[in-house]
Structures are given as C-alpha cells and as structure tokens.
Amino acid sequence: MESFAQLIMGFETALNWWNLLYCLIGVTIGMLVGVLPGLGPTTATALLLPITFSMEPVSAIIMLAGIYYGSLYGGTITSVLINTPGEAASVITCLDGHPLAKQGRAGTALGVAGIGSFIGGIFTTLGLVFVAPPLAAMALEFGPPEFFALILVGLVMVIGLMGKSLVRGLISALLGLILSLVGMDTISGAVRFDLGQPFLMSGLDFVTITMGLFGISEVLFGMENMSKAEKPAKVKGLLPKREEWLPTLKAIGRGTGIGFLTGLIPGSNSVIPAILSYSLEKKLAKDPSRFGKGAIEGVAGPETANNAYCGSAMIPLFTLGIPSSPTIAILFGAFIMHGLTPGPTLFQTNPDIVWAIIASMFIGNTILLIMNLPMAGMWAKIAMVPGKLLYPMIIVVSVIGAYSVNNSLWDVGIMFVFGVVGYFMKKLEIPLAPLVLTFVLGKMLETSLLQSLIFFKGDFMGFFQRPIAGTLLVISAVILIFSIYSSVRNKRGFLADDVEA
C-alpha cells in the first residue's frame, strides 16, 4: 500500500504539464530514432544528454527514459513494413512481421506488436513499483565487498553474452576499464594517465565519449552503407482474426514474463528476451513450420518481451545503482549529472523524483500505443529520409553537445577521436557495450575493491567470508568459465554483438 501511495504522488508530479510535455518529447524522439535504421536509443540519449544540463532532474530523466522505451516501439514499424530493423531488438520481428506485411496483413502485425508492447511495458512497470522498494531496502545491507562482487557479475555477463567472440568482448571491457582509470584516484588522490594534460586530471567525460562512440561512429559507418529502403507496405486492419486472439494473448503473456525476468539480470540486453521468446513460441507451436512465413505469435511474443525488458531493466539501476546496458549507463550518467545517486538510498533521498519517473513510464507507454497504431504509415515514411540529410544533422548536434559540456574545444576533439575508435571497433566487430559499461562502472569497481581490501587488511580471501559476496564471486567465475567453453565450441554466434535495452 505504501508503494501505491508513493506512485499516486509520482503521478501528481508526472502529470504536471511541463513533465508531461517532456514525456511526449521523449517518446516521440524515441519513436523517431527507432524508425531510423542504425541510430537506436543509445545514440539518441548520448546526443541529447548535453541539452538536459539546464533542465530539472525529473524532467530530464523522464525525457531520456521516454527515448529508451519509445525506440523499441519505433523499431517495430520499419521491421514490419520495409524489413529494416530500426534497432537491434527488432531484428527478430523481421522474421515474421515482414512476411505478414507481404500477405497484406501489415496492420495486424503492427496491431499485435503495439498491444503486446503496451501490455508488457505496463505490467513490468507495475513490477518495478512493487519489486524495487523491498529490493532497495535489502540492498542497504550491502557493503563494499557485496557491491564489488555484484558489479563483477554484471561485467562478466556483459563480456560473456555480448559478442561473437569472448576475446573481442574482453578487449572492449579492458579498454573501458583503462579509460575509467584516467584522472584522480578516489582513494589516494593520485593523478594517473593524465599525460601531463590538465584537462585529463578530472578524467574523461562520459558524455563526450558516448557521443563519439555512438554518434560520430554511426555517421562514419552509415556513410559506407547508405542504401535506398523499399517502399513501405500499406497499413489496414489492426486487429488479428478471432481465432488468432487466444494464441496471441498467450504469446504476450509469456513474452511479458521472459522480458521481466531477463531485465533483472545485470549485463543482459533487449535482444536476449526477444530471442528467447521467439524460440519458446516456435517450440510450443503446433505447427512450427509457420514461423518465418508470417506467424502472428512470432511478432507478439518477441515484441512484448523486449518492451517488458525495459521496465524491469530499471530495477537494477534504481535499487543497486548498476546499469545493465549502454542506454541504461547513459541514464545512470544523467542521474549523476543532476546530482542524484542511483542505488539503495534513491528511494529514501529522492522519492519524489524516482516515483515521478516510474509514473511517467505508465503515461509514456499509453502515449506510444496511441502514436504507434494509427500513425504507423507516417513513421515508416520517415525511415526513407536519406543519410546525406540525416548524418550532417547528427554531426552538428554532436559538436554543439560536446562543446556545451565544458565549453571546451578539447571535448569536441575527444569526441571525434572516440568516433574514429568506435568506427574501427564496429569494423572489427568489437562490441561497444562492454567498453561503455566498464567505463561507467570502473570507478565504482575500483573504489569498492580498495575499500574492501582495506577492511580485509589486504586479504582477498576475506570476500569469501561474506556469504553474499563469496556466492556472487563464484557465480562470476562460473559464468566466465561457461562463456569460455561456449566460445571455444562456437555456439554463441546467434547473440547480438552491439546493442542497448
């Protein structure tokens, strides 16, 4: 009941006309970047993070969160109508969504995807309401050893699950960890890896790095792969046939459960629940041969799962202060930038802000349902915007955003350097996600490790004298060993190598 009362208070803040406007702006931009192939929520949130400097914290987070879950709605439209996924999680939707469009049932595919996305988003946001507060209360008992072990689990999962090659994932993670060490040590105060440059004494700026890695690199990479999209199919008849309702609702229910549970795991991403949902639906189907030819469950399940993932992925961020994907890492950076600390104390120190953000997710999902169904044809036409018009705008926004961080051309130069780095990483198929997450979590990992070792008087075995920390470290080792074994056996090629959720 206390959570419900807090949620009502959150709605009072979220329904303020100013916050409502920012929610609308966020989900609209999310739809837009989801529709435009190659951009995705990570690029959009990285590019727009600098403009939130002067905004109220609650309005800024509401807008950025809207971009995150809104992009998953937008990616569905182009997957169905022109067989072009707007973001990674929508790749699975192409398998049955576009065949349905070719059969003249594009409206049905978009209808069940929109309904499933709405149900998945609403139910997992309800889960956030009731699961996050008790989990945050439990996390208050965590000390530095437990946080070190928990962060390590998340990082090992990121390395193990986000890449076609474990070695490439390790390269990316180590690069991010090294970059996080630049600047002043939080324990001793010593300055490291500053190359004698005063600009580096305070470390590299997260906003500048992400804008380069995702914004500039996408421009460079996209210019090589500009192609004309096919003409979108016509949208008519948004609801499935009467006999299709029951299997569709069952797929939506299973997708909601899969997405919610996957989002609770640090290091997961929105592609994983979509793949799991599609595999489960195909396995449970009476006629699996329909899949890939226009099975309605092949659209409803994965689309519900990846949107359900968004709500539950907020739980580790709000309760433990651990981002589970690059986009969540940018949201984490937005919290820090606005003087908020995600983690166990967030519900105690800033309840008005956190409950307003949760309430805005209910509002945003409702707005997206309205925007998604009747306006699908219009959104598909936006996907036809040529890269020669889109990419210059991205560069201009990136330069202005990077300069506004510290009013320094140094940051603009750093952004372009990391743009080139990101470009070559994409060419070499080295995932960007581990780099971003280890950069964000590197300071926390180092600080909690040093604090723990000071407490244990330098004895690393002290971690195993703490039941929670010891168990988490064993889990990390098991995940790493399993990832190495799977990599050697070449059984991991079906997972996405560079995603957000």
MARTORZA-624129 format. One record per residue (C-alpha): residue in one letter; y, z negated, x negated. Coordinates in steps of 0.001 Angstrom, whole numbers, padded with zeros to 6 digits, always signed. Example, Ala and Ser with C-alpha at 12.3 -4.5 7.8 and 13.67 -1.06 7.14 Angstrom:
BEGIN
A-004500-007800-012300 S-001060-007140-013670 
% end
This chain:
BEGIN
M+000000+000000+000000 E+002336-000724-002898 S+001801+002811-004246 F+002520+004243-000805 A+005776+002256-000546 Q+006811+003443-004008 L+006031+007032-003003 I+008311+006737+000043 M+011045+005532-002319 G+010316+008546-004517 F+010746+010900-001556 E+014190+009412-000911 T+015218+010450-004421 A+013376+013792-004459 L+014886+014842-001103 N+018395+014376-002454 W+019929+017846-002070 W+020569+018078-005833 N+016987+017259-006812 L+015694+019467-004000 L+017711+022353-005464 Y+016260+021798-008934 C+012758+021656-007461 L+013395+025016-005772 I+014792+026471-009010 G+011802+025187-010983 V+009092+026568-008688 T+010958+029880-008334 I+011155+030281-012112 G+007500+029226-012283 M+006548+031967-009826 L+008600+034446-011843 V+007037+033627-015218 G+003587+033527-013616 V+004130+037043-012285 L+005471+038465-015564 P+002425+039087-017785 G+002453+037334-021147 L+005177+034750-020513 G+003423+031795-018903 P+004656+028240-018246 T+004681+027149-021897 T+007123+029869-022929 A+009337+029256-019891 T+009532+025478-020301 A+010198+025849-024036 L+013030+028326-023401 L+014633+026268-020625 L+014251+022820-022190 P+017621+023001-024024 I+019572+023630-020802 T+018362+020277-019439 F+020234+018307-022127 S+023174+017576-019811 M+021085+017110-016652 E+019982+013854-015055 P+016489+012911-016336 V+014844+013018-012911 S+016320+016446-012077 A+015323+017862-015469 I+011687+016722-015230 I+011411+017853-011588 M+012567+021351-012570 L+010316+021633-015641 A+007287+020310-013721 G+008004+022876-010986 I+007845+025644-013586 Y+004478+024306-014731 Y+002579+024296-011438 G+004605+027161-009935 S+003461+029566-012641 L-000160+029190-011547 Y+000751+030428-008059 G+002613+033422-009519 G-000188+034432-011851 T-002479+034937-008860 I-000334+037662-007313 T-000461+040122-010196 S-004134+039329-010840 V-004996+040431-007309 L-002542+043285-006768 I-002401+045029-010159 N-005324+043446-012066 T-002918+041910-014595 P-003138+038104-015021 G+000296+036560-015360 E-001132+033603-017270 A-004458+032616-018827 A-005950+030676-015900 S-005583+033703-013596 V-007911+035873-015694 I-010868+034630-013624 T-009079+035628-010406 C-009056+039276-011524 L-012861+039395-011323 D-012984+039282-007515 G-009320+039318-006482 H-008611+042891-007566 P-011858+044327-006094 L-010790+042751-002770 A-007394+044470-003123 K-009139+047815-003711 Q-011044+047232-000450 G-007714+046848+001366 R-008032+043040+001538 A-005303+042048-000930 G-003668+039898+001762 T-006898+037970+002342 A-007338+037316-001402 L-003745+036081-001708 G-004060+034069+001501 V-007125+032077+000428 A-005674+031669-003085 G-002422+030305-001651 I-004155+027969+000794 G-006587+026763-001870 S-003815+026236-004408 F-001822+024226-001855 I-004795+022038-000869 G-005812+021494-004494 G-002256+020660-005536 I-001667+018233-002647 F-004993+016385-002975 T-004713+015906-006742 T-001129+014731-006376 L-002466+012153-003923 G-004985+011255-006615 L-002079+010830-009027 V-000456+008421-006553 F-003479+006137-006297 V-005155+006511-009711 A-002169+006448-012079 P-000748+002923-011346 P-004028+000994-011886 L-004839+003126-014933 A-001392+002381-016368 A-001944-001338-015768 M-005258-001142-017622 A-003645+000797-020486 L-001164-002064-021006 E-004077-003907-022631 F-004375-001187-025288 G-003213-001945-028824 P-002589+000429-031776 P-006358+000791-032545 E-007133+001906-028990 F-004226+004352-028924 F-005232+005813-032287 A-008805+006344-031077 L-007675+007791-027737 I-005266+010251-029362 L-008008+011256-031769 V-010370+012023-028852 G-007738+014268-027293 L-007048+016117-030542 V-010750+016633-031284 M-011245+018070-027793 V-008291+020419-028269 I-009745+021666-031561 G-013265+021933-030186 L-012525+023618-026848 M-009513+025833-027521 G-010686+028607-029720 K-013224+031260-030534 S-013581+029641-033961 L-013666+025961-034830 V-012219+026791-038259 R-009212+028517-036676 G-008676+025532-034392 L-008767+023183-037393 I-006271+025368-039289 S-003858+025238-036360 A-004282+021473-035879 L-003789+020696-039582 L-000666+022863-039692 G+000793+020942-036750 L-000134+017626-038358 I+001562+018600-041648 L+004717+019683-039799 S+004816+016339-037945 L+004959+014520-041313 V+008240+016191-042328 G+011099+013678-042368 M+011242+009894-042451 D+008114+007753-042300 T+008377+005437-039290 I+006719+002515-041131 S+008103+002583-044699 G+011264+004618-044126 A+010396+007003-046975 V+011518+010631-046601 R+008761+013223-047060 F+008574+017001-047376 D+012316+017457-046875 L+012613+019996-049761 G+015929+018393-050640 Q+017470+019618-047380 P+019449+017065-045334 F+018532+018987-042166 L+014893+018002-042647 M+015441+014264-043161 S+015062+013641-039435 G+012107+016034-039177 L+011650+019393-037484 D+012904+019701-033923 F+010193+020118-031295 V+012339+022299-029022 T+013178+024737-031837 I+009557+025054-032939 T+008170+025659-029443 M+010842+028236-028624 G+009883+030134-031765 L+006119+029808-031374 F+006045+030823-027722 G+009294+032678-027005 I+010029+034788-030081 S+006364+035374-030944 E+005728+036605-027396 V+008547+039134-027773 L+007147+040380-031095 F+003604+040506-029771 G+004591+042011-026422 M+006568+044838-028011 E+003313+046064-029513 N+001513+046040-026194 M+004039+047360-023695 S+002239+049325-021015 K+003089+050512-017538 A+001408+048469-014808 E-000362+050145-011920 K+001279+050342-008510 P+000602+047130-006530 A-001688+047260-003510 K-000251+046706-000043 V-000484+043199+001405 K-001649+042752+005013 G-003858+040294+006864 L-003512+036981+005019 L-006432+035096+006614 P-010181+035559+005981 K-012676+036607+008658 R-014123+033942+010943 E-017497+033880+009154 E-015729+033522+005776 W-013869+030320+006625 L-016743+027897+006002 P-017738+029195+002523 T-014056+029465+001624 L-013339+025844+002574 K-016430+024659+000714 A-015268+026531-002405 I-011802+024997-002052 G-013309+021502-001780 R-015475+021966-004858 G-012582+023523-006781 T-010371+020537-005951 G-012946+018108-007345 I-013557+020145-010501 G-009838+020565-011182 F-009081+016884-010648 L-011843+015642-012938 T-011042+018186-015672 G-007369+017219-015677 L-008270+013631-016542 I-009809+014745-019857 P-007317+014855-022765 G-007471+018220-024509 S-008658+020231-021502 N-006712+023145-020012 S-006392+025039-016734 V-008763+027808-017849 I-011726+025432-018122 P-011779+024280-014439 A-011318+027904-013310 I-014352+028989-015361 L-016429+026003-014195 S-015516+026634-010557 Y-016359+030340-010728 S-019690+029614-012422 L-020558+026976-009811 E-019668+029222-006865 K-021766+032044-008276 K-024691+029679-008858 L-024523+028243-005311 A-024068+031602-003589 K-026942+033018-001516 D-026154+036451-002948 P-024694+036094-006493 S-024539+039892-006846 R-021415+039893-004609 F-019424+038238-007405 G-017369+040707-009391 K-017291+043040-006367 G-014977+041070-004074 A-016478+037649-003231 I-013920+035520-001393 E-015312+032301-002955 G-014687+033807-006412 V-010969+033697-005624 A-010735+030480-003581 G-012670+028215-005986 P-011012+029057-009334 E-007506+029254-007852 T-007934+025841-006251 A-009386+024394-009455 N-006574+025498-011788 N-003869+024216-009419 A-005739+020960-008825 Y-005849+020556-012597 C-002024+020463-012763 G-001680+017291-010714 S-004395+015338-012483 A-003212+016515-015937 M-000085+014439-015284 I-002183+011261-015145 P-002876+011002-018928 L+000801+011802-019572 F+002172+009196-017163 T-000329+006436-017906 L-001264+006889-021588 G+001600+008979-022958 I-000851+011632-024155 P-000130+015308-023369 S-003235+017385-022756 S-001830+020912-023140 P+001163+022700-024739 T+003141+022736-021478 I+002469+019042-020878 A+003523+018462-024501 I+006870+020098-023712 L+007203+017856-020651 F+006430+014942-022965 G+009273+016131-025218 A+011572+016338-022196 F+010795+012705-021316 I+011610+011588-024879 M+014747+013734-024996 H+016046+011998-021858 G+015323+008500-023147 L+012059+007975-021246 T+008764+006894-022796 P+005631+008259-021096 G+002835+005729-021171 P+001650+002459-019633 T+005149+000994-019251 L+006638+004035-017483 F+005727+002755-014008 Q+007393-000584-014804 T+010519+000523-016667 N+011377+003713-014717 P+009578+003550-011343 D+012400+005372-009540 I+012092+008397-011828 V+008304+008641-012031 W+007808+008305-008251 A+010542+010861-007574 I+008730+013320-009860 I+005431+012695-008052 A+007112+013123-004641 S+008726+016372-005819 M+005247+017775-006529 F+004382+017457-002821 I+007626+019215-001930 G+007204+021889-004609 N+003658+022773-003507 T+004894+023177+000083 I+007732+025456-001040 L+005293+027518-003104 L+002959+028028-000151 I+005886+029412+001856 M+007061+031598-001030 N+003621+032813-002018 L+002242+034361+001171 P+004953+036407+002924 M+006730+037409-000308 A+003708+038473-002385 G+004650+042165-002384 M+008119+041417-003716 W+006762+039260-006544 A+004322+041989-007546 K+007175+044493-007891 I+008911+042103-010309 A+005907+042467-012595 M+006910+046110-013044 V+010065+045096-014990 P+009827+046959-018333 G+009599+044983-021555 K+012635+046790-023015 L+014769+044926-020445 L+012875+041627-020432 Y+012494+040975-024159 P+016200+041214-025132 M+016975+038629-022439 I+014325+036289-023882 I+015834+036625-027368 V+019374+035891-026100 V+018195+032807-024166 S+016202+031632-027205 V+019135+031942-029629 I+021526+030127-027275 G+018932+027407-026599 A+018087+026846-030276 Y+021760+026687-031268 S+022566+024218-028483 V+020011+021670-029782 N+022248+020510-032641 N+024983+023206-032621 S+023491+024491-035856 L+022503+027957-037068 W+019839+026189-039136 D+017876+025605-035926 V+018227+029275-034976 G+016773+030257-038357 I+013904+027766-037986 M+013161+029204-034537 F+012856+032749-035902 V+010669+031544-038784 F+008255+029945-036325 G+008476+033039-034138 V+007055+035054-037036 V+004471+032319-037717 G+003414+032381-034054 Y+003180+036172-034098 F+000824+036205-037073 M-001227+033364-035597 K-001732+035442-032452 K-002670+038485-034514 L-005228+036403-036436 E-006459+034791-033181 I-005490+031306-034368 P-004725+029225-031248 L-001227+027787-030880 A-002220+024864-028644 P-003682+022608-031400 L-000553+023131-033535 V+001799+022086-030733 L-000271+019085-029677 T-000845+017747-033191 F+002860+018181-033935 V+003755+016118-030856 L+001033+013520-031355 G+001116+013434-035175 K+003794+010721-035401 M+002029+008625-032774 L-001301+009100-034523 E+000136+008132-037920 T+002054+005133-036602 S-000878+003710-034630 L-003224+004262-037601 L-000921+002487-040076 Q-000239-000372-037667 S-003986-000774-037111 L-004784-000748-040832 I-002070-003341-041479 F-003635-005505-038739 F-007138-004953-040176 K-005877-005536-043743 G-006899-002043-044811 D-010449-002248-043466 F-011181+000859-041381 M-014357-000745-040033 G-012070-003036-038042 F-011801-000250-035451 F-015473-000715-034623 Q-014937-004428-033990 R-012800-003437-030983 P-015188-002174-028232 I-012854+000414-026684 A-011566+001791-029996 G-015042+001920-031515 T-016521+003690-028487 L-013718+006288-028478 L-014187+006975-032202 V-017916+007517-031644 I-017085+009905-028782 S-014729+011799-031116 A-017483+012164-033694 V-019981+013379-031068 I-017514+015963-029716 L-016750+017226-033225 I-020448+017487-034160 F-021235+019293-030906 S-018302+021688-031473 I-019518+022480-034994 Y-023044+023079-033714 S-021801+025288-030871 S-019530+027232-033198 V-022394+027935-035583 R-024549+029105-032669 N-021710+031361-031454 K-021868+030080-027900 R-018184+029357-027395 G-016601+032791-027166 F-016012+032611-023409 L-013297+029904-023632 A-009620+030840-023869 D-008111+030658-027345 D-004475+030015-026476 V-003494+028501-023166 E-001139+025990-021403 A-002041+023687-017700 
% end
